Amino acid sequence: MGERDIERWFTDQQGRQARRREACASKRWFATEAEARAAALWDRTQYGEDLTSYRCQECDGWHLTGGRGRSR
């Protein structure tokens, strides 16, 4: 692996981290899993949305996802 390859890899990693931070910032944030699950239940009863909570590696908080088939 040459120096340019390493620089390209590092630049790519920085871009990925920035995109993850932006995605995280645009989501509802919950301090605990219980809070996230309560919000998911509320959304399900009010709007019929089937959401699942997951721990965010970026912010160490909890978010909700509507993705199916994902174990989080």
N, CA, C, O and CB atoms as a CASP TS submission, in Angstrom:
PFRMAT TS
TARGET T0000
AUTHOR 0000-0000-0000
METHOD Language model
MODEL 1
PARENT N/A
ATOM      1  N   MET     1       0.857  -1.177   0.000  1.00  0.00           N
ATOM      2  CA  MET     1       0.000   0.000   0.000  1.00  0.00           C
ATOM      3  C   MET     1       0.900   1.235   0.000  1.00  0.00           C
ATOM      4  O   MET     1       1.735   1.409   0.888  1.00  0.00           O
ATOM      5  CB  MET     1      -0.974   0.001   1.234  1.00  0.00           C
ATOM      6  N   GLY     2       0.720   2.079  -0.998  1.00  0.00           N
ATOM      7  CA  GLY     2       1.544   3.273  -1.121  1.00  0.00           C
ATOM      8  C   GLY     2       1.007   4.428  -0.296  1.00  0.00           C
ATOM      9  O   GLY     2      -0.081   4.362   0.275  1.00  0.00           O
ATOM     10  N   GLU     3       1.794   5.477  -0.249  1.00  0.00           N
ATOM     11  CA  GLU     3       1.417   6.655   0.526  1.00  0.00           C
ATOM     12  C   GLU     3       0.112   7.273   0.019  1.00  0.00           C
ATOM     13  O   GLU     3      -0.721   7.710   0.814  1.00  0.00           O
ATOM     14  CB  GLU     3       2.535   7.690   0.480  1.00  0.00           C
ATOM     15  N   ARG     4      -0.062   7.309  -1.293  1.00  0.00           N
ATOM     16  CA  ARG     4      -1.308   7.869  -1.847  1.00  0.00           C
ATOM     17  C   ARG     4      -2.514   7.021  -1.475  1.00  0.00           C
ATOM     18  O   ARG     4      -3.596   7.546  -1.214  1.00  0.00           O
ATOM     19  CB  ARG     4      -1.212   7.987  -3.372  1.00  0.00           C
ATOM     20  N   ASP     5      -2.319   5.690  -1.452  1.00  0.00           N
ATOM     21  CA  ASP     5      -3.407   4.801  -1.049  1.00  0.00           C
ATOM     22  C   ASP     5      -3.818   5.059   0.388  1.00  0.00           C
ATOM     23  O   ASP     5      -5.007   5.073   0.708  1.00  0.00           O
ATOM     24  CB  ASP     5      -2.997   3.344  -1.219  1.00  0.00           C
ATOM     25  N   ILE     6      -2.843   5.260   1.244  1.00  0.00           N
ATOM     26  CA  ILE     6      -3.121   5.536   2.657  1.00  0.00           C
ATOM     27  C   ILE     6      -3.846   6.872   2.798  1.00  0.00           C
ATOM     28  O   ILE     6      -4.807   6.989   3.558  1.00  0.00           O
ATOM     29  CB  ILE     6      -1.809   5.546   3.484  1.00  0.00           C
ATOM     30  N   GLU     7      -3.380   7.870   2.063  1.00  0.00           N
ATOM     31  CA  GLU     7      -4.032   9.183   2.111  1.00  0.00           C
ATOM     32  C   GLU     7      -5.470   9.093   1.613  1.00  0.00           C
ATOM     33  O   GLU     7      -6.367   9.700   2.198  1.00  0.00           O
ATOM     34  CB  GLU     7      -3.245  10.208   1.272  1.00  0.00           C
ATOM     35  N   ARG     8      -5.698   8.343   0.542  1.00  0.00           N
ATOM     36  CA  ARG     8      -7.044   8.171   0.002  1.00  0.00           C
ATOM     37  C   ARG     8      -7.937   7.452   1.018  1.00  0.00           C
ATOM     38  O   ARG     8      -9.088   7.836   1.224  1.00  0.00           O
ATOM     39  CB  ARG     8      -6.997   7.385  -1.329  1.00  0.00           C
ATOM     40  N   TRP     9      -7.397   6.410   1.646  1.00  0.00           N
ATOM     41  CA  TRP     9      -8.154   5.675   2.656  1.00  0.00           C
ATOM     42  C   TRP     9      -8.532   6.607   3.810  1.00  0.00           C
ATOM     43  O   TRP     9      -9.678   6.606   4.261  1.00  0.00           O
ATOM     44  CB  TRP     9      -7.337   4.467   3.179  1.00  0.00           C
ATOM     45  N   PHE    10      -7.570   7.399   4.287  1.00  0.00           N
ATOM     46  CA  PHE    10      -7.821   8.317   5.396  1.00  0.00           C
ATOM     47  C   PHE    10      -8.888   9.345   5.019  1.00  0.00           C
ATOM     48  O   PHE    10      -9.782   9.626   5.817  1.00  0.00           O
ATOM     49  CB  PHE    10      -6.522   9.026   5.809  1.00  0.00           C
ATOM     50  N   THR    11      -8.803   9.899   3.832  1.00  0.00           N
ATOM     51  CA  THR    11      -9.793  10.875   3.362  1.00  0.00           C
ATOM     52  C   THR    11     -11.177  10.228   3.264  1.00  0.00           C
ATOM     53  O   THR    11     -12.175  10.838   3.649  1.00  0.00           O
ATOM     54  CB  THR    11      -9.375  11.457   1.989  1.00  0.00           C
ATOM     55  N   ASP    12     -11.238   9.001   2.753  1.00  0.00           N
ATOM     56  CA  ASP    12     -12.510   8.281   2.672  1.00  0.00           C
ATOM     57  C   ASP    12     -13.106   8.057   4.060  1.00  0.00           C
ATOM     58  O   ASP    12     -14.311   8.212   4.254  1.00  0.00           O
ATOM     59  CB  ASP    12     -12.319   6.936   1.960  1.00  0.00           C
ATOM     60  N   GLN    13     -12.266   7.696   5.017  1.00  0.00           N
ATOM     61  CA  GLN    13     -12.733   7.464   6.386  1.00  0.00           C
ATOM     62  C   GLN    13     -13.298   8.749   6.993  1.00  0.00           C
ATOM     63  O   GLN    13     -14.332   8.719   7.660  1.00  0.00           O
ATOM     64  CB  GLN    13     -11.586   6.923   7.262  1.00  0.00           C
ATOM     65  N   GLN    14     -12.630   9.859   6.767  1.00  0.00           N
ATOM     66  CA  GLN    14     -13.119  11.141   7.277  1.00  0.00           C
ATOM     67  C   GLN    14     -14.481  11.476   6.685  1.00  0.00           C
ATOM     68  O   GLN    14     -15.359  11.973   7.390  1.00  0.00           O
ATOM     69  CB  GLN    14     -12.117  12.262   6.965  1.00  0.00           C
ATOM     70  N   GLY    15     -14.662  11.209   5.394  1.00  0.00           N
ATOM     71  CA  GLY    15     -15.950  11.457   4.748  1.00  0.00           C
ATOM     72  C   GLY    15     -17.044  10.584   5.328  1.00  0.00           C
ATOM     73  O   GLY    15     -18.157  11.057   5.558  1.00  0.00           O
ATOM     74  N   ARG    16     -16.741   9.308   5.570  1.00  0.00           N
ATOM     75  CA  ARG    16     -17.729   8.406   6.162  1.00  0.00           C
ATOM     76  C   ARG    16     -18.133   8.870   7.549  1.00  0.00           C
ATOM     77  O   ARG    16     -19.316   8.863   7.889  1.00  0.00           O
ATOM     78  CB  ARG    16     -17.183   6.983   6.228  1.00  0.00           C
ATOM     79  N   GLN    17     -17.154   9.274   8.354  1.00  0.00           N
ATOM     80  CA  GLN    17     -17.455   9.753   9.697  1.00  0.00           C
ATOM     81  C   GLN    17     -18.326  11.005   9.654  1.00  0.00           C
ATOM     82  O   GLN    17     -19.252  11.142  10.453  1.00  0.00           O
ATOM     83  CB  GLN    17     -16.163  10.039  10.460  1.00  0.00           C
ATOM     84  N   ALA    18     -18.042  11.896   8.750  1.00  0.00           N
ATOM     85  CA  ALA    18     -18.839  13.119   8.631  1.00  0.00           C
ATOM     86  C   ALA    18     -20.279  12.785   8.240  1.00  0.00           C
ATOM     87  O   ALA    18     -21.216  13.374   8.779  1.00  0.00           O
ATOM     88  CB  ALA    18     -18.212  14.077   7.593  1.00  0.00           C
ATOM     89  N   ARG    19     -20.463  11.844   7.307  1.00  0.00           N
ATOM     90  CA  ARG    19     -21.816  11.447   6.901  1.00  0.00           C
ATOM     91  C   ARG    19     -22.564  10.788   8.055  1.00  0.00           C
ATOM     92  O   ARG    19     -23.762  11.017   8.225  1.00  0.00           O
ATOM     93  CB  ARG    19     -21.758  10.491   5.700  1.00  0.00           C
ATOM     94  N   ARG    20     -21.869   9.968   8.855  1.00  0.00           N
ATOM     95  CA  ARG    20     -22.520   9.338  10.013  1.00  0.00           C
ATOM     96  C   ARG    20     -22.932  10.383  11.039  1.00  0.00           C
ATOM     97  O   ARG    20     -24.021  10.298  11.606  1.00  0.00           O
ATOM     98  CB  ARG    20     -21.586   8.304  10.664  1.00  0.00           C
ATOM     99  N   ARG    21     -22.073  11.369  11.282  1.00  0.00           N
ATOM    100  CA  ARG    21     -22.418  12.437  12.232  1.00  0.00           C
ATOM    101  C   ARG    21     -23.631  13.232  11.749  1.00  0.00           C
ATOM    102  O   ARG    21     -24.519  13.558  12.537  1.00  0.00           O
ATOM    103  CB  ARG    21     -21.217  13.383  12.438  1.00  0.00           C
ATOM    104  N   GLU    22     -23.666  13.541  10.455  1.00  0.00           N
ATOM    105  CA  GLU    22     -24.798  14.284   9.896  1.00  0.00           C
ATOM    106  C   GLU    22     -26.081  13.471   9.992  1.00  0.00           C
ATOM    107  O   GLU    22     -27.131  14.011  10.342  1.00  0.00           O
ATOM    108  CB  GLU    22     -24.525  14.664   8.435  1.00  0.00           C
ATOM    109  N   ALA    23     -26.008  12.187   9.687  1.00  0.00           N
ATOM    110  CA  ALA    23     -27.188  11.326   9.771  1.00  0.00           C
ATOM    111  C   ALA    23     -27.664  11.233  11.213  1.00  0.00           C
ATOM    112  O   ALA    23     -28.865  11.292  11.477  1.00  0.00           O
ATOM    113  CB  ALA    23     -26.881   9.918   9.213  1.00  0.00           C
ATOM    114  N   CYS    24     -26.749  11.090  12.129  1.00  0.00           N
ATOM    115  CA  CYS    24     -27.094  10.993  13.548  1.00  0.00           C
ATOM    116  C   CYS    24     -27.770  12.285  14.020  1.00  0.00           C
ATOM    117  O   CYS    24     -28.774  12.235  14.730  1.00  0.00           O
ATOM    118  CB  CYS    24     -25.829  10.705  14.398  1.00  0.00           C
ATOM    119  N   ALA    25     -27.233  13.418  13.634  1.00  0.00           N
ATOM    120  CA  ALA    25     -27.760  14.712  14.074  1.00  0.00           C
ATOM    121  C   ALA    25     -29.173  14.963  13.564  1.00  0.00           C
ATOM    122  O   ALA    25     -29.908  15.758  14.149  1.00  0.00           O
ATOM    123  CB  ALA    25     -26.847  15.831  13.612  1.00  0.00           C
ATOM    124  N   SER    26     -29.561  14.298  12.482  1.00  0.00           N
ATOM    125  CA  SER    26     -30.886  14.530  11.907  1.00  0.00           C
ATOM    126  C   SER    26     -31.958  13.628  12.530  1.00  0.00           C
ATOM    127  O   SER    26     -33.134  13.738  12.181  1.00  0.00           O
ATOM    128  CB  SER    26     -30.840  14.308  10.402  1.00  0.00           C
ATOM    129  N   LYS    27     -31.564  12.741  13.447  1.00  0.00           N
ATOM    130  CA  LYS    27     -32.511  11.790  14.036  1.00  0.00           C
ATOM    131  C   LYS    27     -32.912  12.203  15.439  1.00  0.00           C
ATOM    132  O   LYS    27     -32.216  12.971  16.104  1.00  0.00           O
ATOM    133  CB  LYS    27     -31.913  10.390  14.061  1.00  0.00           C
ATOM    134  N   ARG    28     -34.051  11.678  15.878  1.00  0.00           N
ATOM    135  CA  ARG    28     -34.446  11.883  17.273  1.00  0.00           C
ATOM    136  C   ARG    28     -33.465  11.126  18.158  1.00  0.00           C
ATOM    137  O   ARG    28     -33.071  10.004  17.840  1.00  0.00           O
ATOM    138  CB  ARG    28     -35.921  11.408  17.531  1.00  0.00           C
ATOM    139  N   TRP    29     -33.076  11.741  19.265  1.00  0.00           N
ATOM    140  CA  TRP    29     -32.092  11.171  20.169  1.00  0.00           C
ATOM    141  C   TRP    29     -32.752  10.854  21.507  1.00  0.00           C
ATOM    142  O   TRP    29     -33.546  11.641  22.022  1.00  0.00           O
ATOM    143  CB  TRP    29     -30.899  12.132  20.360  1.00  0.00           C
ATOM    144  N   PHE    30     -32.413   9.697  22.058  1.00  0.00           N
ATOM    145  CA  PHE    30     -32.922   9.278  23.358  1.00  0.00           C
ATOM    146  C   PHE    30     -31.751   8.855  24.231  1.00  0.00           C
ATOM    147  O   PHE    30     -30.809   8.222  23.753  1.00  0.00           O
ATOM    148  CB  PHE    30     -33.952   8.122  23.212  1.00  0.00           C
ATOM    149  N   ALA    31     -31.809   9.203  25.505  1.00  0.00           N
ATOM    150  CA  ALA    31     -30.715   8.896  26.429  1.00  0.00           C
ATOM    151  C   ALA    31     -30.680   7.423  26.809  1.00  0.00           C
ATOM    152  O   ALA    31     -29.611   6.875  27.077  1.00  0.00           O
ATOM    153  CB  ALA    31     -30.838   9.741  27.682  1.00  0.00           C
ATOM    154  N   THR    32     -31.838   6.781  26.833  1.00  0.00           N
ATOM    155  CA  THR    32     -31.900   5.384  27.252  1.00  0.00           C
ATOM    156  C   THR    32     -32.707   4.549  26.268  1.00  0.00           C
ATOM    157  O   THR    32     -33.487   5.073  25.473  1.00  0.00           O
ATOM    158  CB  THR    32     -32.504   5.275  28.649  1.00  0.00           C
ATOM    159  N   GLU    33     -32.503   3.259  26.342  1.00  0.00           N
ATOM    160  CA  GLU    33     -33.279   2.351  25.503  1.00  0.00           C
ATOM    161  C   GLU    33     -34.758   2.421  25.877  1.00  0.00           C
ATOM    162  O   GLU    33     -35.629   2.345  25.011  1.00  0.00           O
ATOM    163  CB  GLU    33     -32.758   0.906  25.638  1.00  0.00           C
ATOM    164  N   ALA    34     -35.033   2.567  27.172  1.00  0.00           N
ATOM    165  CA  ALA    34     -36.428   2.647  27.624  1.00  0.00           C
ATOM    166  C   ALA    34     -37.139   3.847  27.011  1.00  0.00           C
ATOM    167  O   ALA    34     -38.292   3.737  26.593  1.00  0.00           O
ATOM    168  CB  ALA    34     -36.491   2.730  29.154  1.00  0.00           C
ATOM    169  N   GLU    35     -36.464   4.987  26.954  1.00  0.00           N
ATOM    170  CA  GLU    35     -37.059   6.179  26.333  1.00  0.00           C
ATOM    171  C   GLU    35     -37.330   5.942  24.847  1.00  0.00           C
ATOM    172  O   GLU    35     -38.384   6.310  24.329  1.00  0.00           O
ATOM    173  CB  GLU    35     -36.132   7.402  26.513  1.00  0.00           C
ATOM    174  N   ALA    36     -36.375   5.331  24.183  1.00  0.00           N
ATOM    175  CA  ALA    36     -36.533   5.070  22.748  1.00  0.00           C
ATOM    176  C   ALA    36     -37.680   4.091  22.507  1.00  0.00           C
ATOM    177  O   ALA    36     -38.480   4.283  21.591  1.00  0.00           O
ATOM    178  CB  ALA    36     -35.220   4.513  22.149  1.00  0.00           C
ATOM    179  N   ARG    37     -37.762   3.050  23.323  1.00  0.00           N
ATOM    180  CA  ARG    37     -38.850   2.079  23.161  1.00  0.00           C
ATOM    181  C   ARG    37     -40.206   2.710  23.449  1.00  0.00           C
ATOM    182  O   ARG    37     -41.189   2.403  22.775  1.00  0.00           O
ATOM    183  CB  ARG    37     -38.632   0.874  24.080  1.00  0.00           C
ATOM    184  N   ALA    38     -40.266   3.588  24.443  1.00  0.00           N
ATOM    185  CA  ALA    38     -41.525   4.271  24.746  1.00  0.00           C
ATOM    186  C   ALA    38     -41.950   5.143  23.565  1.00  0.00           C
ATOM    187  O   ALA    38     -43.131   5.193  23.223  1.00  0.00           O
ATOM    188  CB  ALA    38     -41.387   5.129  26.026  1.00  0.00           C
ATOM    189  N   ALA    39     -40.995   5.825  22.948  1.00  0.00           N
ATOM    190  CA  ALA    39     -41.301   6.659  21.778  1.00  0.00           C
ATOM    191  C   ALA    39     -41.764   5.789  20.611  1.00  0.00           C
ATOM    192  O   ALA    39     -42.680   6.162  19.878  1.00  0.00           O
ATOM    193  CB  ALA    39     -40.063   7.496  21.365  1.00  0.00           C
ATOM    194  N   ALA    40     -41.128   4.628  20.442  1.00  0.00           N
ATOM    195  CA  ALA    40     -41.530   3.715  19.368  1.00  0.00           C
ATOM    196  C   ALA    40     -42.957   3.224  19.593  1.00  0.00           C
ATOM    197  O   ALA    40     -43.745   3.135  18.651  1.00  0.00           O
ATOM    198  CB  ALA    40     -40.561   2.515  19.280  1.00  0.00           C
ATOM    199  N   LEU    41     -43.284   2.909  20.837  1.00  0.00           N
ATOM    200  CA  LEU    41     -44.643   2.463  21.154  1.00  0.00           C
ATOM    201  C   LEU    41     -45.646   3.589  20.889  1.00  0.00           C
ATOM    202  O   LEU    41     -46.714   3.352  20.325  1.00  0.00           O
ATOM    203  CB  LEU    41     -44.734   1.997  22.630  1.00  0.00           C
ATOM    204  N   TRP    42     -45.303   4.798  21.292  1.00  0.00           N
ATOM    205  CA  TRP    42     -46.173   5.957  21.043  1.00  0.00           C
ATOM    206  C   TRP    42     -46.402   6.143  19.539  1.00  0.00           C
ATOM    207  O   TRP    42     -47.537   6.321  19.096  1.00  0.00           O
ATOM    208  CB  TRP    42     -45.556   7.243  21.655  1.00  0.00           C
ATOM    209  N   ASP    43     -45.336   6.103  18.773  1.00  0.00           N
ATOM    210  CA  ASP    43     -45.469   6.256  17.320  1.00  0.00           C
ATOM    211  C   ASP    43     -46.326   5.150  16.719  1.00  0.00           C
ATOM    212  O   ASP    43     -47.099   5.389  15.791  1.00  0.00           O
ATOM    213  CB  ASP    43     -44.092   6.263  16.658  1.00  0.00           C
ATOM    214  N   ARG    44     -46.186   3.942  17.251  1.00  0.00           N
ATOM    215  CA  ARG    44     -46.979   2.820  16.738  1.00  0.00           C
ATOM    216  C   ARG    44     -48.466   3.043  17.031  1.00  0.00           C
ATOM    217  O   ARG    44     -49.310   2.794  16.170  1.00  0.00           O
ATOM    218  CB  ARG    44     -46.502   1.483  17.363  1.00  0.00           C
ATOM    219  N   THR    45     -48.791   3.512  18.247  1.00  0.00           N
ATOM    220  CA  THR    45     -50.202   3.707  18.591  1.00  0.00           C
ATOM    221  C   THR    45     -50.797   4.934  17.904  1.00  0.00           C
ATOM    222  O   THR    45     -51.976   4.933  17.549  1.00  0.00           O
ATOM    223  CB  THR    45     -50.357   3.839  20.098  1.00  0.00           C
ATOM    224  N   GLN    46     -49.996   5.974  17.714  1.00  0.00           N
ATOM    225  CA  GLN    46     -50.507   7.206  17.124  1.00  0.00           C
ATOM    226  C   GLN    46     -50.501   7.195  15.595  1.00  0.00           C
ATOM    227  O   GLN    46     -51.423   7.709  14.962  1.00  0.00           O
ATOM    228  CB  GLN    46     -49.699   8.369  17.617  1.00  0.00           C
ATOM    229  N   TYR    47     -49.464   6.610  15.011  1.00  0.00           N
ATOM    230  CA  TYR    47     -49.267   6.720  13.569  1.00  0.00           C
ATOM    231  C   TYR    47     -49.193   5.382  12.840  1.00  0.00           C
ATOM    232  O   TYR    47     -49.129   5.347  11.612  1.00  0.00           O
ATOM    233  CB  TYR    47     -48.023   7.486  13.301  1.00  0.00           C
ATOM    234  N   GLY    48     -49.202   4.284  13.589  1.00  0.00           N
ATOM    235  CA  GLY    48     -49.118   2.972  12.977  1.00  0.00           C
ATOM    236  C   GLY    48     -47.724   2.606  12.491  1.00  0.00           C
ATOM    237  O   GLY    48     -47.559   1.645  11.740  1.00  0.00           O
ATOM    238  N   GLU    49     -46.721   3.368  12.915  1.00  0.00           N
ATOM    239  CA  GLU    49     -45.347   3.095  12.493  1.00  0.00           C
ATOM    240  C   GLU    49     -44.745   1.984  13.354  1.00  0.00           C
ATOM    241  O   GLU    49     -44.878   1.996  14.578  1.00  0.00           O
ATOM    242  CB  GLU    49     -44.483   4.379  12.583  1.00  0.00           C
ATOM    243  N   ASP    50     -44.092   1.038  12.714  1.00  0.00           N
ATOM    244  CA  ASP    50     -43.443  -0.062  13.421  1.00  0.00           C
ATOM    245  C   ASP    50     -41.952   0.240  13.499  1.00  0.00           C
ATOM    246  O   ASP    50     -41.202  -0.075  12.575  1.00  0.00           O
ATOM    247  CB  ASP    50     -43.705  -1.435  12.709  1.00  0.00           C
ATOM    248  N   LEU    51     -41.527   0.844  14.591  1.00  0.00           N
ATOM    249  CA  LEU    51     -40.144   1.267  14.751  1.00  0.00           C
ATOM    250  C   LEU    51     -39.437   0.417  15.803  1.00  0.00           C
ATOM    251  O   LEU    51     -40.061  -0.141  16.705  1.00  0.00           O
ATOM    252  CB  LEU    51     -40.079   2.747  15.133  1.00  0.00           C
ATOM    253  N   THR    52     -38.127   0.338  15.659  1.00  0.00           N
ATOM    254  CA  THR    52     -37.284  -0.407  16.585  1.00  0.00           C
ATOM    255  C   THR    52     -36.182   0.514  17.085  1.00  0.00           C
ATOM    256  O   THR    52     -35.657   1.333  16.330  1.00  0.00           O
ATOM    257  CB  THR    52     -36.686  -1.677  15.911  1.00  0.00           C
ATOM    258  N   SER    53     -35.835   0.380  18.352  1.00  0.00           N
ATOM    259  CA  SER    53     -34.755   1.195  18.908  1.00  0.00           C
ATOM    260  C   SER    53     -33.411   0.529  18.644  1.00  0.00           C
ATOM    261  O   SER    53     -33.314  -0.693  18.528  1.00  0.00           O
ATOM    262  CB  SER    53     -34.958   1.416  20.424  1.00  0.00           C
ATOM    263  N   TYR    54     -32.378   1.363  18.554  1.00  0.00           N
ATOM    264  CA  TYR    54     -31.015   0.836  18.420  1.00  0.00           C
ATOM    265  C   TYR    54     -30.016   1.801  19.035  1.00  0.00           C
ATOM    266  O   TYR    54     -30.231   3.013  19.055  1.00  0.00           O
ATOM    267  CB  TYR    54     -30.668   0.581  16.939  1.00  0.00           C
ATOM    268  N   ARG    55     -28.927   1.249  19.533  1.00  0.00           N
ATOM    269  CA  ARG    55     -27.851   2.041  20.132  1.00  0.00           C
ATOM    270  C   ARG    55     -26.981   2.611  19.021  1.00  0.00           C
ATOM    271  O   ARG    55     -26.523   1.876  18.146  1.00  0.00           O
ATOM    272  CB  ARG    55     -26.999   1.182  21.116  1.00  0.00           C
ATOM    273  N   CYS    56     -26.756   3.905  19.054  1.00  0.00           N
ATOM    274  CA  CYS    56     -25.954   4.582  18.033  1.00  0.00           C
ATOM    275  C   CYS    56     -24.480   4.585  18.456  1.00  0.00           C
ATOM    276  O   CYS    56     -24.141   5.047  19.546  1.00  0.00           O
ATOM    277  CB  CYS    56     -26.465   6.041  17.803  1.00  0.00           C
ATOM    278  N   GLN    57     -23.634   4.079  17.608  1.00  0.00           N
ATOM    279  CA  GLN    57     -22.200   4.055  17.895  1.00  0.00           C
ATOM    280  C   GLN    57     -21.577   5.439  17.749  1.00  0.00           C
ATOM    281  O   GLN    57     -20.494   5.696  18.275  1.00  0.00           O
ATOM    282  CB  GLN    57     -21.492   3.067  16.970  1.00  0.00           C
ATOM    283  N   GLU    58     -22.254   6.315  17.046  1.00  0.00           N
ATOM    284  CA  GLU    58     -21.719   7.653  16.819  1.00  0.00           C
ATOM    285  C   GLU    58     -21.894   8.553  18.041  1.00  0.00           C
ATOM    286  O   GLU    58     -20.954   9.229  18.458  1.00  0.00           O
ATOM    287  CB  GLU    58     -22.392   8.285  15.611  1.00  0.00           C
ATOM    288  N   CYS    59     -23.105   8.559  18.616  1.00  0.00           N
ATOM    289  CA  CYS    59     -23.397   9.487  19.711  1.00  0.00           C
ATOM    290  C   CYS    59     -23.592   8.797  21.054  1.00  0.00           C
ATOM    291  O   CYS    59     -23.741   9.465  22.076  1.00  0.00           O
ATOM    292  CB  CYS    59     -24.625  10.283  19.384  1.00  0.00           C
ATOM    293  N   ASP    60     -23.592   7.464  21.063  1.00  0.00           N
ATOM    294  CA  ASP    60     -23.779   6.661  22.272  1.00  0.00           C
ATOM    295  C   ASP    60     -25.169   6.839  22.868  1.00  0.00           C
ATOM    296  O   ASP    60     -25.399   6.501  24.029  1.00  0.00           O
ATOM    297  CB  ASP    60     -22.729   7.023  23.307  1.00  0.00           C
ATOM    298  N   GLY    61     -26.089   7.363  22.082  1.00  0.00           N
ATOM    299  CA  GLY    61     -27.481   7.470  22.494  1.00  0.00           C
ATOM    300  C   GLY    61     -28.300   6.410  21.784  1.00  0.00           C
ATOM    301  O   GLY    61     -27.758   5.432  21.270  1.00  0.00           O
ATOM    302  N   TRP    62     -29.605   6.611  21.760  1.00  0.00           N
ATOM    303  CA  TRP    62     -30.523   5.668  21.114  1.00  0.00           C
ATOM    304  C   TRP    62     -31.335   6.393  20.060  1.00  0.00           C
ATOM    305  O   TRP    62     -31.715   7.550  20.246  1.00  0.00           O
ATOM    306  CB  TRP    62     -31.458   4.998  22.153  1.00  0.00           C
ATOM    307  N   HIS    63     -31.603   5.713  18.949  1.00  0.00           N
ATOM    308  CA  HIS    63     -32.426   6.225  17.862  1.00  0.00           C
ATOM    309  C   HIS    63     -33.474   5.173  17.522  1.00  0.00           C
ATOM    310  O   HIS    63     -33.485   4.078  18.084  1.00  0.00           O
ATOM    311  CB  HIS    63     -31.559   6.585  16.611  1.00  0.00           C
ATOM    312  N   LEU    64     -34.348   5.525  16.595  1.00  0.00           N
ATOM    313  CA  LEU    64     -35.363   4.595  16.106  1.00  0.00           C
ATOM    314  C   LEU    64     -35.150   4.337  14.631  1.00  0.00           C
ATOM    315  O   LEU    64     -34.719   5.217  13.886  1.00  0.00           O
ATOM    316  CB  LEU    64     -36.781   5.138  16.359  1.00  0.00           C
ATOM    317  N   THR    65     -35.457   3.121  14.220  1.00  0.00           N
ATOM    318  CA  THR    65     -35.370   2.771  12.806  1.00  0.00           C
ATOM    319  C   THR    65     -36.614   2.010  12.391  1.00  0.00           C
ATOM    320  O   THR    65     -37.209   1.277  13.181  1.00  0.00           O
ATOM    321  CB  THR    65     -34.104   1.938  12.519  1.00  0.00           C
ATOM    322  N   GLY    66     -36.991   2.197  11.147  1.00  0.00           N
ATOM    323  CA  GLY    66     -38.108   1.460  10.607  1.00  0.00           C
ATOM    324  C   GLY    66     -37.626   0.281   9.773  1.00  0.00           C
ATOM    325  O   GLY    66     -38.429  -0.440   9.181  1.00  0.00           O
ATOM    326  N   GLY    67     -36.302   0.086   9.730  1.00  0.00           N
ATOM    327  CA  GLY    67     -35.726  -0.998   8.944  1.00  0.00           C
ATOM    328  C   GLY    67     -36.155  -2.358   9.441  1.00  0.00           C
ATOM    329  O   GLY    67     -36.204  -2.606  10.646  1.00  0.00           O
ATOM    330  N   ARG    68     -36.461  -3.222   8.524  1.00  0.00           N
ATOM    331  CA  ARG    68     -36.876  -4.582   8.880  1.00  0.00           C
ATOM    332  C   ARG    68     -35.699  -5.526   8.679  1.00  0.00           C
ATOM    333  O   ARG    68     -34.804  -5.284   7.869  1.00  0.00           O
ATOM    334  CB  ARG    68     -38.102  -5.040   8.030  1.00  0.00           C
ATOM    335  N   GLY    69     -35.735  -6.613   9.450  1.00  0.00           N
ATOM    336  CA  GLY    69     -34.721  -7.636   9.291  1.00  0.00           C
ATOM    337  C   GLY    69     -33.360  -7.274   9.815  1.00  0.00           C
ATOM    338  O   GLY    69     -32.382  -7.968   9.538  1.00  0.00           O
ATOM    339  N   ARG    70     -33.278  -6.197  10.571  1.00  0.00           N
ATOM    340  CA  ARG    70     -32.009  -5.786  11.135  1.00  0.00           C
ATOM    341  C   ARG    70     -32.039  -6.031  12.616  1.00  0.00           C
ATOM    342  O   ARG    70     -32.932  -5.548  13.313  1.00  0.00           O
ATOM    343  CB  ARG    70     -31.707  -4.314  10.828  1.00  0.00           C
ATOM    344  N   SER    71     -31.091  -6.762  13.097  1.00  0.00           N
ATOM    345  CA  SER    71     -30.986  -7.026  14.528  1.00  0.00           C
ATOM    346  C   SER    71     -30.119  -5.955  15.155  1.00  0.00           C
ATOM    347  O   SER    71     -28.936  -5.838  14.832  1.00  0.00           O
ATOM    348  CB  SER    71     -30.407  -8.441  14.803  1.00  0.00           C
ATOM    349  N   ARG    72     -30.691  -5.185  16.035  1.00  0.00           N
ATOM    350  CA  ARG    72     -29.932  -4.103  16.677  1.00  0.00           C
ATOM    351  C   ARG    72     -30.075  -4.209  18.160  1.00  0.00           C
ATOM    352  O   ARG    72     -29.515  -3.395  18.894  1.00  0.00           O
ATOM    353  CB  ARG    72     -30.398  -2.723  16.197  1.00  0.00           C
TER
END
